[in-house]
Amino acid sequence: MHRTLSLFLKIWMTLGYGFLYFPILTLVVFSFNASPQVTVWHGFSTQWYGSLLQDTVLIRSAFVSLQVAVLSATLAVVLGTLAAVSLVRFGKFRGRGLFGILTTAPLVMPEVITGLSLLLLFVGLEQTFGWPKGRGILTITCAHTTLCMAYVTILVRERLADMDLSLEEAALDLGARPLKVFTAITLPLISPSLVSGWLLAFALSLDDVVLASFVAGPGSSTLPMVIFSSIRFGITPQINALATLIITGVAMSVGIAGWLMHRRR
């Protein structure tokens, strides 16, 4: 039996999706505007994409954001997986409750407080040990890893809790060492959660403004920081062009992933 949506639901769905995607569509359209005013259409042009390639500030900040996002996501997956394994596989140990709270605290902690506390930590470490030398990509990466690790820990922890332990126990009975069992059996089984955690951490790091604003230094401004500071004086067509390129890249990635999933099925 096929169920059809009522006219009321169709109208609300149209309004909801229109509210979400119409501003994005408007941004893409005005990235091809010949006028420097982003709200006045003066004809079709691709000049702002060429101008974007000559904007060294935006290009440099984009590379900084990508570098930080890749490093933060990778470190978050490694540390988050180790934390999840400790919480799920090692049973009850002294300090387990406190450790579980600390791993998930960044999820509920306001980013302003997290950013301020990390800034004070980095300043204290520099004054005491001389490391890190100022604020830059290293401090931003540490801050983003702290935040993203909490999300990865939750994803991997739920996956490990739902796993069938019989496969690991059978491998141990056959003489495999625990490290071999973890790398050959456990990691492949939890790989979907690892990939999901990496992508989520990458997106969170690439999108962050608050934490990066606290721990960034001269010459290490991320792309969201540059965009946020520039729109105070008005949105420029270069930002529309950059946003269009990001939207196109994300849409292509999602489309390729969906096509691969459809082929596997």
TAJOJO-V621279 format. One record per helix or strand. SS is the DSSP state (helix for helix, strand for strand). FROM is the first residue (numbers start at 0). TO is the last residue. Records with the same first field share a line. If there is no record, write none. Layout:
BEGIN
SS = FROM-TO ; FROM-TO
END
This chain:
BEGIN
helix = 6-29 ; 46-52 ; 55-88 ; 95-107 ; 110-128 ; 136-160 ; 165-172 ; 177-188 ; 190-206 ; 209-214 ; 222-232 ; 236-263
strand = 32-32 ; 43-43
END
